[in-house]
Structure formats: C-alpha cells, structure tokens
Amino acid sequence: MNNSSDTQARIAERPPWESHEFRVKTLDSAGTGGARLGFSCRNCGRKFAQTPATRRTWAVNDAGLALDDAVTDRWLDESCLRHPGATDDDDRKLLRRTLRV
C-alpha cells in the first residue's frame, strides 16, 4: 500500500511541466507558424502557449500576450504550486518586449 510520502516522492520525480493539470485548446492552426496550442493549469492558473512543431513554449497572460522571458523560464522550471503563486499577478504584467525595426 502506498503512503503519502511515496506519492510525494513520485510527484517530485516528474518534470515540472508534467506536474500541471492542463486544459488544452487550439489557439490557431493557420498561418506561417502552423498550429498553436494554449495550456491552462486547472490548479495554479498559469497559462502557456506552445508551437507543437517546435515544442517552443512561453508563458502568457489572460489575454494571450507573451510574458517576459524571465517569467517564462521561471514558470517552466517550477512544478505546479497547486494554487496561484504569490507573485503570479505581478508576473502577468511583465510583457515580453518586442524588437521594433
């Protein structure tokens, strides 16, 4: 019989991405970039967009805008918190800066 410490050990072994309980939806499937998927965790509320062909993944806010690369890196490195993170609301305001030509 498994006890809670065995369960916690198995959860800790999983990669951070797999610790989330995602709802997945197709954001768009046309255009030069190909399909794009949206991932929203039912527990912590963090959202990501991903291009499946390249597996490129980035954090997004509720409007679907890309967040700063530092936020993306941190969120991808952290396992699901099972509740919204203390700084998540502030993180969602840090948009990725685009280069203007």
CORCORRA-V564377 format. One record per residue. N is the residue number from 0. SS is DSSP state (alpha for helix, beta for strand, coil for the rest). PHI is phi in radians with two decimals (none if undefined). Layout:
BEGIN
N	SS	PHI
N	SS	PHI
END
This chain:
BEGIN
0	coil	none
1	coil	-1.48
2	coil	-1.85
3	alpha	-1.15
4	alpha	-1.20
5	alpha	-1.13
6	alpha	-1.11
7	alpha	-1.07
8	alpha	-1.13
9	alpha	-1.16
10	alpha	-1.11
11	alpha	-1.14
12	alpha	-1.33
13	coil	-1.27
14	coil	-1.08
15	alpha	-0.90
16	alpha	-1.02
17	alpha	-1.35
18	alpha	-1.40
19	coil	-1.46
20	coil	-1.91
21	beta	-1.52
22	beta	-1.68
23	beta	-2.12
24	beta	-2.47
25	beta	-1.39
26	beta	-1.51
27	beta	-2.83
28	coil	-2.28
29	coil	-2.00
30	coil	1.75
31	coil	-1.27
32	coil	-1.45
33	coil	1.36
34	coil	-1.20
35	beta	-2.35
36	beta	-1.93
37	beta	-1.92
38	beta	-2.05
39	beta	-2.27
40	beta	-1.37
41	coil	-1.16
42	coil	-1.65
43	coil	-1.67
44	coil	1.43
45	coil	-1.22
46	beta	-2.16
47	beta	-2.41
48	beta	-2.06
49	beta	-2.56
50	beta	-1.69
51	coil	-1.02
52	coil	-1.06
53	coil	-1.91
54	coil	1.09
55	beta	-1.20
56	beta	-2.27
57	beta	-2.52
58	beta	-1.33
59	beta	-2.33
60	coil	-1.57
61	coil	-1.10
62	coil	-1.50
63	coil	1.50
64	coil	-1.42
65	beta	-1.14
66	beta	-1.56
67	coil	-0.90
68	alpha	-1.00
69	alpha	-1.13
70	alpha	-1.16
71	alpha	-0.99
72	alpha	-1.02
73	alpha	-1.16
74	alpha	-1.11
75	alpha	-1.24
76	alpha	-1.48
77	coil	-1.69
78	coil	-1.25
79	coil	-1.00
80	coil	-1.45
81	coil	1.23
82	coil	-2.82
83	coil	-1.02
84	coil	-1.24
85	coil	-1.05
86	coil	-1.84
87	alpha	-1.05
88	alpha	-1.08
89	alpha	-1.18
90	alpha	-1.04
91	coil	-1.19
92	coil	-1.58
93	coil	-1.60
94	beta	-1.43
95	coil	-1.17
96	coil	-1.47
97	coil	-1.73
98	coil	-1.36
99	coil	-1.82
100	coil	-1.82
END
